[in-house]
Amino acid sequence: MTDIYALSTKCRRLLAAAILVATATTSAVAQNVVVMVNGEPITALDIEQRSKFIQVTTQKTTPRQEILEELINEKLKVREGKRWGIEITDAEVESSYSSMATRMRLNAEQLTQNLAKSGVNAGTLKARIKADLVWQTLVRGRYQSSLQFTDKEVLSAMESKNIEDKDVVAYDYVMRPILLLVPPGSPQPVVDGRMKEAEALRGRFKGCEEGLAMARLSRDVAIRDQITRTSSDLPQELRKVLETIPVGQLTAPEATRLGVEMYALCAKSESKADTPGKRQAREAVYAERFEQQSKLYLQQLRSQALIERR
């Protein structure tokens, strides 16, 4: 009988201890929640991570309240997207994440490592990417008509923004990228050697038909598929380069994360597409319209949302 009583007492103590631990854990989690947005939490850790990310990417300190408002907006965007059946998959987020890394001359793993060195979890960037993808799709889909504009408005934007290329002709460029491969992590002398090889190939290159055949005979050279780009689609630096070299020649070699790259200019013709200036003006007008509609939409969502600050 004594053993049964002792066992019962021990069980009651263990149960009481478990309840205390659960209560403490629940309390700690509750204290960590800063805001509930339609039942979804934003924690102090979320704010801390986003703050670190912004600090790393902009080299500026953003006020905590501003960061919190940004996170609230992202919750509202994703929730509204779900309401309209817009679901961004993990694969789409990872693809955008990898593209961002590529623009920084990194791969996805290297970007994750660089963020981690600054104390930032890659998840905080991916959460922002997901919210942005949802919002772009949602606003474009729901307010497509209000985002349209006329050629007259484009010309007006060119004038107001001092974009001076009304008489500039746009061109279509047919190119073949040529890559002299350099193994990752190679020392600088190896890269310098490949640069000299590229310059030598450039000097011997006398037209795409014969030049590409000659390039294929070189060591560790990859010739990529033909691409066609309109001048308005090209970065200004590359556009200036292509304007100065004759058809059948190579651009100056450039070191990239994969090796040393050049472009063979195989054809050039006048384009019926927008000039670079008109493209720039169109993008500016669209961005302004999108921003205006985005702000109005967010104001509407915030007025209807249940936002509990703690």
Secondary structure by P-SEA (a helix, b strand, c coil): caaaaaaaaaaaaaaaaaaaaaaaaaaaaaaacccccccccccaaaaaaaaaaaaaaccccccaaaaaaaaaaaaaaaaaaaaacccccaaaaaaaaaaaaaaacccaaaaaaaaaaacccaaaaaaaaaaaaaaaaaaaaaccccccccaaaaaaaaaaaccccccbbbbbbbbbbbbbcccccccaaaaaaaaaaaaaaaaaccccaaaaaaaaaccccccccbbbbccccccaaaaaaaaccccccccccccccccbbbbbbcbbbbbccccaaaaaaaaaaaaaaaaaaaaaaaaaaaaacccccc
